[in-house]
């Protein structure tokens, strides 16, 4: 079990059975402190609570979505029920699947996202359990970084978002910014996803750009039709590329040398 949970906290996925908890509130607040032009979309997932013999299917709509229209109707705070009753079956939350989305241009396709989760179990070993401060808030700390690349014969810049967890020592880890809690921890509390943006972007594909003091230059490769254009093919010739706003550039991100 230790190995399975460790895998989960590093970004894996397992299905958990949720139980019952007591408290004055049967909900908690999920919120996020995100960089500009970022938003989250969440799906809270439920299963029959401990002791229940009933079953539910996806057709019974056991899940709740928050910020589905994150581009136009985004709200940082979501009040998440810990328990729900669907068709007479008492359900308990066992997971929140999260998408961290961010835009980098003006067109609808100029966005990218990464995924993470909040895991809820009836019991957890102390080393995996999130902690709350005196105000009733628990933070899940992470860092997202933009990874840039070019696509198409015009070498149009597109970006991918890569998000990692920040540990208690402030170091960026290999895992996703996952949080884990027990059911009895959550009533009336606040879980906050706190994401910062890395100061620098980096290439999404290795050995396709060369770094210079004033930025990155795109290797020409075998020519503009070479979609990979690895620098090992030609480390002397570089190509222009097109920024998301249509501007022709020779160095990233400053555009002109």
N, C-alpha and C positions, 0 to 999 in steps of 0.2 A: 504493500500500500504506500510506503514511503516513496518508493521509486515512481509509482504512478502519479502521485501528487506533485512530486518534484518536476516531472515532465510537464504536467499541466501548468505549473507556475512559470515555466520557461516558454510557454506559448502553445502547448498542446491542447487536447480537447478530450474530456471524458464526460459521461453522463452520471449525474449524481442524484441520490434520493434525498428529498428534503423532509424534515420533520416539523414538529410544532414548537412554538416558543410562547412565553407569556410576557405580557407587558401592557402598558397603557395604550400604546400605539401599535397598529398593525401595518405601518408603512414607514418608509425612510426616504430621505431626500438624496437623489443622485444629482451631482452638479459637476461642472467642469470649468477650469481656468485654462483657456486655450489662447494661442497667439492670434493676432488679427487674421481674418479670412479663413479661420478654422471653425468647424462645427462638428458635433457628434450626432450619430443616429444610433438608437439603442433598441434592442428587443429583449424584454424581460420574459424569461421562460419559467413555466410552472409545471409541477407534477403533483399527483395525489400526496397529501401530507401523511406523515407517519400514522399508522393505524387505520388509514382509509383502505377500503376494499374496492372502491369504485375505480373506473378507468375513464380517460378522456382521449380523444383523437384530435388531430389537427383540424378536422372539420368542426370541432367544438370551440375553436378559437381560444386555446388556453394561453396564448401569448399576448403581450401588450407591447405596442410600438410607441416610441417617443422620438420626436423630431424627424418623422418620415419625410417631410418636406423641408429639409434642413436649409435649402437655398433661400426659401421665402418666409418660412414660419418657424424660425429657430428660437428656442427658449433654453437657456443654460440649466435651469433647475427643473428636475422632473420628480414628482412625488410618486414613488414606486410602492405599490401594495406588497406586503410580505405574504399575505394570504388572500386568496380569492375563492369564491364558490361558483363553479360552472356546472350547470345541470345537476345541482344538488351535491356535487363532489367538492370537498374542501381541498384546495390546492395550496402548495407552498412554493415560493420562489426557489430555484436552484441555480440560476445563471442569468447574467445579463450579457448578451453579445453586443459588442460595441464596434462601430465604424468611426474612425477619426478621419474626417474629410477636410480637404483644404483646396482652395482655388489659387491659381497663379497667373491667370489671364482673364480676358473679358469674354471669351466665347464659352459656350456651355461645356465643351469638351476639355477645357483647360482646368482640370482638377484631378486630384488623385487622393487615395485614402489608404489606410492600414487598419488592421483589426486588432482588438484585444477583448478582454472579458473581465467581469466580476463573478467570482464563484461563491456560492453559498452552500454550506453543508450543515448538517445537524451537529457534527463534531469535527474539530480540527486540532492537530497538534499545535502547540504554542508557537513553534518556529515558523509556521505557515500562516498564522492568524493575524489579520490586520489589527492595528491598535488605534484607539480613539483617544483624543486629548480631552482636557477638562471641559471644553465647550461641546463635546459630543461629535467632533469631526475627525475623520480619518482620511489621509491623503494617499493617493496612488501617484507616484512621481514618475515622469517619463520625459524623453526627449525625442522629437521628430526631426528628421533631416531630409532635405530635398536631394534627390538623385537625378541628374540631368543626362539626356541622351539626344541623339538626332534620329529622325525617321524620314523616309521618302527621298526621292531624288533631289529635292531642294534642301535636304538636311534641316528639317524643321525641328526646333527644340521642343521636347516634351519632358515632363518631370514625373517622377515616382516618389511617393512619400514612404519613408521608412521610420518606424517608431520603435523605440527600445525603452526598457525600464531603467530608472535610476535607483540604485540601491541605497541603503541607509548611510553609506559612506560617501554618497554623492557621485558615484561612478556609474557610467553608462554600461549596462550589461548586454548580453546577447539575447535575452528574453524579451518578450512583450511586456508592457506595463499592466500586468494582471494583478488584481487584488482578490483576497479570499477572506471570508467572514463566516461566522456561525449564525444561525437564525436568531439566537437569543441576544446577539450583539446589536442587531440592526434597529429594533423598534425606537422610533423617535430620533435616530441619529442621522448624520450627514456623511456620505461618501463622496469625496471630491477627486476627480481626475485632474492632475496638474501637469500640463505639458508645456515645455519650453521648446523653442526652435533653435537648432544648431546654428552657430554663427556662420559656418561655411557650408556650401553645397559641395557634392563630389560626383564624379561620373558614375552613372548607373552600370556601365560595362567597363571592365578593366582594360587598360592598354588601348584605348581609343582616343584619348586626349592626352596632351602633354602639358604640364604645368610650368608656367613662366612667372616671373615676379609680379606681373600685372594681370595674371589670369590664366585661363585654360585655352589652348588652341586645338582645333579638331584636326586630327590626322587625315590626310587625303586618301591614304590607302592606294588602291588601284585606280581610283577615279570616283566621280560623283555617283556613279551607278553602283559602287561598292558599298552595300548597306552596313557592313560591319566595319570596314576600313580600319583594321588594327594598325597600331603604330609600328609594329614589327615589320610590316610590309614597306613602309617608307616613313622615316622619322625626320625628313627634311622638308617635305612639302605638306602644306596645310590648306584646308578648304574654308570657304565662307560657309555660313549657316544662317538660318532665318529664326529670329526670335518670335515668341507667341504673338506679338503685335505686328508681325510682318516685316520688321526691320532687318536688313541684311547686316551681318556682323562678322568680325574676324576673330574676336576673342571674347570669352565668357567669364564673368557676366558683364564686363564693362562695355562690350560691343566693339569699340574702336580702341586701337592701341595708342 
